[in-house]
Amino acid sequence: LNLFMLAGWSVSMLVAANTLLIKILPNFVEGASFMLLTIVTIGLGTYLSVWLKSLVKLGRT
């Protein structure tokens, strides 16, 4: 796998996680739901970008 494929899978995982949270979270607490989605998106996006960066540094791709 090359880096482009791994980045695509990472974005797909991020979208799937957000979709799952949207389905699970109740609709009546909209403010808190959006805040949680924002935190998850920023956290998971940061983790995945650091992971991809470390793969490049190791030369695994």
N, C-alpha and C positions, 0 to 999 in steps of 0.2 A: 504494500500500500504506500502511496505517496502522500505527501503533506496535504495536497489539495483534496484528496479523498477523505482523509481524516478530518479536515476542517469541515467538509460537507456533512459528515456523520455527526460531528459535534454540534453543528447548527440544527440538524434534524433532532438530536436528542434534546436540545434546548426547547425547540418548538413542541416536541411531544410532552415534555415535562410541564410546560405552561398549559397545554391543552388539557392534560390530566388534572391539573390543579383547578382550571376553570370549571371542569365537569364536577369535581368533588366539592368545591367551596360553595357555601350557601349564597343565594342571590340577595338576601336581605341585608347583608353586611357589606355593602359595596366598597366603602372606603378602606376597610381593613383588608378586603380581598385584593384590591388593587395594590395596596402597600405590600402585601405578602408576595404577590406576583412580581412586583418590582424588585424586591429583595432577592427572590429566587433567581430572577433573570440576571441581575447584576452579579450575584454570587457564583452561579453556575457558569456564566460567561467568563468571569475572571478566572475561575478554576480551569476551564477548558483552554483558555488562551495561554495560561501559564504551563499547562500540560503539553500543549503543542510546541511552545517555545523550548521546553526542556527536551523534547524529542529532537528538535532541530539541533540543539546544542550537543546532544549525544551522538547525532549523526545516524539515527536509526531509520530515517525515512529515505 
